[in-house]
Amino acid sequence: MKAVIAAACSLSLTYEMIQLLFGLGSFDVDDLILNTLGGILGYVPAKWIHRMIYYRERRLRMFQSIKK
């Protein structure tokens, strides 16, 4: 989870720095915080779905080996 937070924060900081350097907007700490939070909130359901699929496939393989 630490890696996800670091990646989301780094990516958000990159966006904010590009806005500041190229005059495309203004650097806003609120955007940095909310973008990082959005990255975390997007990771949680993705991880949950990944686990559901993984364990479903694992159970299917286990039951298929029992049938043989």
N, C-alpha and C positions, 0 to 999 in steps of 0.2 A: 504494500500500500504506500510505503514511503516513496518508492520509485514513481508511482502514479502521481502523487502529489508534487514531487520534484519536476516531473515532465510537464504536468499541467501548468505549474507556476512558471517554468522556464519558457514554455510556448507563449503563455499570456504576456510575460515580460517582453518577449521578442516582438510581439504584435504592438505593444505599447511603445517600445523604443522606436520601431519603424514609423509609427504615427508621429512621434516627437521629432525624429530626424528629418523626415520628408514633409513635415507640415500638413499631414493628411488628417490630423485631428489633434486632440490634446491628450497628454499623459494623464490618466486618471487612476488613482489607486483603487477606487471602487470597481472599475473594470477588471483590474488585476485580480482582486479578491473574488469577484463574481465569476470570472472565467475559470479560475482555479477550482472554485466550488462546483461549477458546471462540469468540469473534467472529472472530478471525483464522483459526482452524481451520475455521470454517464458510465463510469467504470463499474459501479456496483451492479446495475442490472445486466451489463455485458458479462461480468464474471458469473453472475447467478445463472444466466442462460447457458454459458459455456459449461458450467458444472452439470446442469440438467442434461445437456446433450451428451456429455462425456459419460456420466453414470448410466444413462439410458443405453448407450452403445455398449458399455461394459456389461450391463445385465443381459443384453441381447446375446452377446458373445458367450457369456457364461451358460445361458439356457440352451443355446445352439450346441455347445459342446456336450451338454448333458444328454440331449436328444440323440446324439451319434452313438 
